[in-house]
Amino acid sequence: FIVLCLPETNHRTNAPCVFSASKGIRNVQTAFSEKNVRQTYLASMLYMFGFYFFISFFGIFLVARFGLSEVSIGNCYGFIGVLMVVTQMIIVRIISKRYDARTTLRYSLFAVSAAMVIFPFAPTMNILYAFLPFYAIPQGVSMVSINALVSTSVPDTKQGKALGIQSSFMAFSQSIVPLIAGFSSAFISIHAPFIAGAIFVAAAWMILFL
């Protein structure tokens, strides 16, 4: 499908490609050395930090707060996954026809940040389930839109590089955030990782729009 339906945007197909174990680190350095897209990259990285605060700690929160079993936790993650898939297949398609990525992020990032502050304080699991769409839907919109914004912020010949930098941000977030989330929950409260995640997403919003 990719070969047949998605044309290559980089026409310098003979450009040398050298593998390096430090490529991820150099990608992060490169992102902040390019002045034209530095703010976009920084916002993207902060957003990913916020996202992984949720992903890495949500299951632990469900056990500590509501005493859920493995099956119930899986059902909850599955519910979120279905919401995000529907969002990216249907809702994003509708929104993208009317608004560009930056306009969409103005509202979706704000909604994600607000939802991350509120839902950890849900008193019952039923109320948490009722509130999760208000997190998952704007999260699904933001995930697509932030990648679209990065991609459209660079020339066609650098789009592959930009998405590689995005992957480096993702790996960096996955390695750092669980450690921070664990310490913050142990020394502050069970809600702290989500508050921290909301702060990171809000910081991404401020960098893009203030």
C-alpha positions in Angstrom: 0.0 0.0 0.0 2.8 2.5 0.9 4.8 1.7 -2.2 1.8 2.0 -4.5 -0.2 4.8 -2.9 2.2 7.1 -1.2 4.7 8.8 -3.5 8.2 9.5 -2.3 8.7 13.2 -1.4 12.5 13.1 -1.4 13.7 12.9 -4.9 17.4 12.7 -3.8 17.1 8.9 -3.7 20.9 8.5 -4.2 21.8 10.5 -1.1 24.2 8.6 1.2 22.7 6.9 4.2 24.9 6.0 7.1 23.7 4.2 10.2 24.8 5.5 13.5 24.0 4.4 17.1 24.0 8.1 18.1 21.6 9.1 15.4 18.7 9.7 17.9 20.8 12.1 20.0 22.0 14.0 16.9 18.4 14.2 15.7 17.4 16.0 18.9 20.4 18.3 18.5 19.5 19.0 14.9 15.9 19.9 15.9 17.0 22.7 18.1 19.7 24.0 15.7 17.2 24.8 12.9 15.8 28.2 13.8 12.9 28.2 11.4 11.2 25.1 12.9 12.8 25.1 16.4 9.6 26.2 18.1 7.5 23.6 16.3 10.0 20.8 17.3 10.0 22.0 20.9 6.2 22.0 21.1 6.1 18.5 19.6 8.6 17.2 22.1 6.7 18.7 25.1 3.5 17.3 23.7 5.0 13.8 23.5 6.2 14.2 27.1 2.7 14.9 28.2 1.3 12.0 26.2 3.7 9.5 27.7 2.9 10.6 31.2 -0.6 9.3 30.6 0.4 6.1 28.7 3.1 5.1 31.2 1.1 5.7 34.4 -2.6 5.2 33.5 -2.6 1.5 34.3 -0.9 2.0 37.7 -3.4 4.7 38.5 -6.3 2.4 37.8 -4.9 -0.2 40.1 -4.1 2.2 42.9 -7.2 4.3 42.6 -9.9 1.7 41.7 -8.3 -1.7 42.3 -8.9 -2.8 38.7 -7.8 -6.3 37.5 -5.6 -6.9 34.5 -8.7 -7.6 32.3 -10.4 -4.4 33.5 -7.3 -2.3 32.8 -7.1 -3.9 29.3 -10.7 -3.0 28.7 -10.1 0.6 29.7 -7.1 0.9 27.4 -9.1 -0.8 24.6 -11.9 1.7 25.0 -9.4 4.6 24.7 -7.8 2.9 21.7 -11.2 2.5 19.9 -11.9 6.2 20.6 -8.6 7.3 19.1 -8.9 5.0 16.1 -12.4 6.4 15.3 -11.1 9.9 15.9 -8.2 9.5 13.4 -10.3 7.6 10.8 -13.4 9.8 10.9 -13.2 13.0 13.0 -9.7 14.0 11.8 -10.8 13.6 8.2 -13.7 15.9 8.7 -11.7 18.5 10.7 -8.8 18.5 8.2 -11.1 19.5 5.4 -12.0 22.8 7.2 -9.0 23.6 9.3 -5.2 23.4 9.1 -3.0 21.6 11.6 -2.1 24.7 13.6 -5.7 25.9 13.9 -6.7 22.4 15.1 -4.0 22.2 17.7 -5.0 25.5 19.2 -8.1 23.8 20.5 -7.1 20.1 20.8 -4.0 20.7 22.8 -5.9 22.9 25.2 -8.6 20.2 25.6 -6.0 17.5 26.2 -4.3 19.5 28.9 -7.6 20.4 30.7 -8.8 16.8 30.5 -5.5 15.5 32.1 -6.0 17.8 35.0 -9.7 16.8 35.6 -10.1 13.0 34.9 -7.7 11.7 37.7 -10.1 13.1 40.3 -13.1 11.1 39.0 -14.7 9.5 42.1 -16.0 6.3 40.4 -15.0 4.2 37.4 -18.2 4.9 35.6 -17.6 8.6 35.8 -14.0 8.1 34.6 -15.3 6.1 31.6 -17.8 8.8 30.8 -15.0 11.4 30.9 -12.4 9.5 28.9 -13.8 10.6 25.4 -13.1 14.2 26.4 -9.4 13.1 26.7 -9.1 10.5 23.9 -10.8 12.4 21.1 -8.7 15.6 21.4 -5.6 13.4 22.0 -6.3 11.5 18.7 -6.7 14.8 16.9 -3.5 16.3 18.4 -1.4 13.3 17.6 -2.2 13.5 13.9 -2.1 17.3 13.8 1.3 17.7 15.5 2.9 15.4 13.0 1.2 17.2 10.2 2.4 20.5 11.5 6.0 19.3 11.7 5.8 17.8 8.2 4.5 20.9 6.6 7.0 23.2 8.4 9.9 21.7 6.5 10.7 21.5 2.8 9.7 18.3 0.9 13.3 17.1 0.8 13.5 17.2 4.6 10.1 15.6 5.6 11.7 12.2 6.1 14.3 13.8 8.4 11.6 15.7 10.3 9.7 12.5 10.9 12.9 10.8 12.0 13.4 13.6 14.5 9.8 13.0 15.7 10.7 9.3 16.3 13.7 10.4 18.4 11.5 12.6 20.5 9.2 9.7 21.0 12.0 7.4 22.1 13.4 10.1 24.4 10.0 10.6 26.0 9.5 6.9 26.5 12.8 6.6 28.3 12.5 9.7 30.6 8.9 10.1 31.4 8.2 6.8 33.3 11.1 7.6 35.7 9.7 11.1 36.4 6.1 9.7 36.7 7.2 7.1 39.2 9.1 9.6 41.5 6.3 12.2 41.3 3.6 9.7 42.3 5.7 8.3 45.1 6.7 11.6 46.6 3.8 13.9 45.7 0.5 12.0 44.9 -1.1 9.5 42.6 -2.4 12.4 40.6 1.0 14.1 40.1 2.0 12.4 36.8 -1.2 13.5 35.1 -0.8 17.1 36.4 2.8 17.0 35.1 1.6 15.7 31.7 -1.0 18.5 31.5 1.7 21.1 32.3 3.9 19.7 29.4 0.9 19.8 27.0 0.0 23.3 28.1 3.6 24.4 27.6 3.5 23.0 24.0 0.3 25.0 23.4 1.9 28.2 24.8 5.0 27.8 22.6 2.8 27.5 19.5 0.3 30.2 20.2 1.6 32.8 22.7 
